[in-house]
Every structure is written in structure tokens, then in C-alpha cells.
Amino acid sequence: MPQTPQDHQKWFNALLAGDERALRFFSDQFSGFLLGFILKIVKDKSVAEELMSDAVMRLWELRDILASPTHLRIVLFLTAKWLALNFLRKQKVERKGIEIL
């Protein structure tokens, strides 16, 4: 059944109240898009899945600063992008370290 903006607002309010079911709702809502987004950056499905999970957990930690369901989506995708780019940076540094040895 398609979700309405009212459904998103209801779940958003539940997330702000600390309801973990709301986190699961938004994770389910955005997981396909989010996984694809991260996968385009890191090019490794298992890494993308791990980073997606990390982004969702970070969303839980940041729930107190969220202003709206739209803001939630922006924060989730920006967090995912940041995590993916940091992963690539760390990977590049590790490869340079190995080359030096």
C-alpha cells in the first residue's frame, strides 16, 4: 500500500519520540534508493550495505535535530554520502601505506 505524506508525518513524529519501529519504517522506505546511491560511490555491495546500516543508525542518533520528513531524507542521504566518501578516502590512504612498505 502506498505511503501518504500523512503516514510519513506520523512515522516522523514517532521517530522523534524514540520509537524504533519508525526507524525501521524509514529504513525500509529508503533502503533501495539509499543502497543504490551508496553502491554508485563505493562499487562494492557488501560495503554499501554496511554503510547503509551505519547511515540509518546515524539517523537514529540525529533524530533530535530533524525538522521534517523531508529533512530526514536529506540528512540520511548526506550522511550516506559522507560515510561512502570517507570509506574511499580511508581505502586510498591504506593503499598508499601499502605501496610505501
C-alpha positions in Angstrom: 0.0 0.0 0.0 1.5 3.4 -1.0 2.5 5.7 1.8 0.9 9.1 2.1 2.6 12.3 3.4 0.4 11.9 6.4 1.9 8.4 7.0 5.4 9.9 6.8 4.5 12.6 9.2 3.0 10.0 11.7 6.2 7.9 11.5 8.4 11.0 11.7 6.6 12.1 14.9 7.1 8.5 16.2 10.8 8.7 15.4 11.2 11.9 17.3 9.5 10.3 20.2 12.1 7.5 20.2 10.0 4.7 18.6 12.4 2.3 16.9 9.6 1.0 14.7 9.7 4.4 13.0 13.4 4.0 12.3 12.6 0.6 10.7 9.8 2.2 8.6 12.1 4.9 7.2 14.9 2.4 6.7 12.5 0.2 4.7 11.2 3.3 2.8 14.6 4.4 1.6 16.8 1.3 1.6 16.5 0.6 -2.1 17.4 4.1 -3.2 20.0 4.5 -0.4 21.8 1.3 -1.3 21.9 2.2 -5.0 23.2 5.6 -4.1 26.0 4.3 -1.9 26.8 1.5 -4.4 27.4 4.0 -7.1 30.1 5.6 -4.9 31.9 2.6 -3.4 31.3 -0.1 -6.1 31.1 -2.9 -3.6 27.7 -4.3 -2.5 28.7 -5.6 0.9 30.5 -2.3 1.8 27.4 -0.4 0.5 25.1 -2.5 2.7 27.3 -1.9 5.8 27.5 1.9 5.1 23.7 2.0 4.6 23.2 0.4 8.0 25.7 2.9 9.5 23.7 5.8 7.9 20.4 4.6 9.3 22.0 4.2 12.8 23.4 7.7 12.5 19.9 9.0 11.6 18.7 7.5 14.9 21.4 9.4 16.7 20.5 12.7 14.9 16.7 12.4 15.3 16.5 15.2 17.8 17.7 17.8 15.2 15.4 16.7 12.4 12.8 19.3 11.3 10.5 17.4 8.9 10.3 14.1 7.0 11.9 15.9 4.0 14.8 17.0 6.3 15.1 13.4 7.5 15.6 12.2 3.9 18.2 14.9 3.2 20.1 14.1 6.4 20.0 10.3 5.6 21.4 10.8 2.1 24.0 13.3 3.1 25.2 11.0 5.9 25.3 8.1 3.5 27.4 10.2 1.0 29.7 11.3 3.8 30.2 7.8 5.0 30.9 6.5 1.5 33.4 9.2 0.7 35.2 8.6 4.0 35.4 4.9 3.2 37.0 5.7 -0.2 39.5 8.2 1.5 40.5 5.6 4.1 40.9 3.0 1.3 43.1 5.3 -0.7 45.3 6.1 2.4 45.6 2.3 3.2 46.7 1.6 -0.4 49.3 4.4 -0.3 50.6 3.0 3.0 51.0 -0.5 1.5 52.8 1.0 -1.6 55.3 2.7 0.7 56.1 -0.5 2.5 
